[in-house]
Amino acid sequence: MNLLDLFDGFTMRALADLIAAALLLGGLLFMFIGSIGVVRLPDGFHRVHAVSVCATLGLTGMLLGACFHIGSIVLISKAAMTIVFLFVAAPAGSHLLAKAAHDANLPQWGKTLSDELAEDKAAFGIDEWIGTPMQSRSQPAAGAEESPDSPGPKKKNNAA
Amino acid sequence: MRLLFKTCVLLTVAFLIASTPAPALASGAASVDAASPSPHAPSVAQVETTSTPAEAVAAKILFVVVDTGVVMLVLSFALCLMRVWRGPTLIDRGIATDTISLHVVGLAILLTISLRTLLYFDAVLIFAILGFATTVAFAQFIGRRRAV
């Protein structure tokens, strides 16, 4: 079946290959930009952004290129599953890493404008509350404000 | 100890670089002429015996892009490896290894496109899940440790 009559034999397959090449090139470009960001950005909190660029735009472009090249339904369903998983998992992983870095007092870039999480931690005594296990989080949350240096909630993480 | 760790990382990644893109490059050059199907590609029965000139040009463009992409991914792999090598803190090393797992996923996608099989596409989802699990474990470790 001839989609366009540009010249004889320009079939759907050639068009699909060209679209696949374009999508693949875009994805590869975003992967490269992301890794340049991992190297060049000044701070751990900044570098997390670059990882998200790689995970969402780069891999999505490459997976769509594979879908256009091999058009079978098996690959398309697996690629859709992977894209959905990546779009859910990449922000979650970046958020976990950034939160762990902030809890561990990672030194920030000198030109960082504001750090509202540190203000909240200082104001509400959340710093006591972070390392405690999930079951005992309900009761020492109230007590942490009144007596910040009570030995109760912070035993396990200092031992580790 | 740290030097030993870094040497192990370098050896592993050098092995990955040496082993992964080699079949993609070899068979990418081999399957440009689509008339002779390569022995690795029987599972997707899309190897056409009659191909128009436009299809041949498009396939050639695609395989040039794939071969360029392998080189590009290995280059950015090396950039991330540089960040693993001289990342000042543990967080930077975790971020760089997360990016490296994404690059391995990209290499598996390129292998799928180049060989035209579905054999290696299962590795894509598995590597994505493994990379996410690694990131979560790393974040848990740093969060327990409370120090970078």
Interface residues (C-beta under 8 A of the other chain):
Chain A: F7 D8 G9 F10 T11 R13 A14 L15 D17 L18 A20 A21 L24 L25 G27 L28 M31 F32 G34 S35 I36 V38 V39 G44 R47 V48 A50 V51 C54 A55 G58 L59 M62 L63 G65 A66 H69 I70 G71 S72 V74 L75 K78 A79 M81 T82 F85 L86 A89 A90 A92 G93 L96 L97 K99 A100 A101 D103 A104 N105 L106 I130 G131 N157 N158 A160
Chain B: V44 Q46 E48 T52 P53 A54 E55 V57 A58 A59 I61 L62 V65 V66 T68 G69 M72 L73 L75 S76 F77 L79 C80 M82 R83 T89 I91 D92 G94 I95 A96 D98 T99 L102 H103 V105 G106 I109 L110 T112 I113 R116 L118 F121 D122 V124 L125 A128 I129 F132 T135 V136 F138 A139 Q140 I142 G143 R144 R145 R146 A147 V148
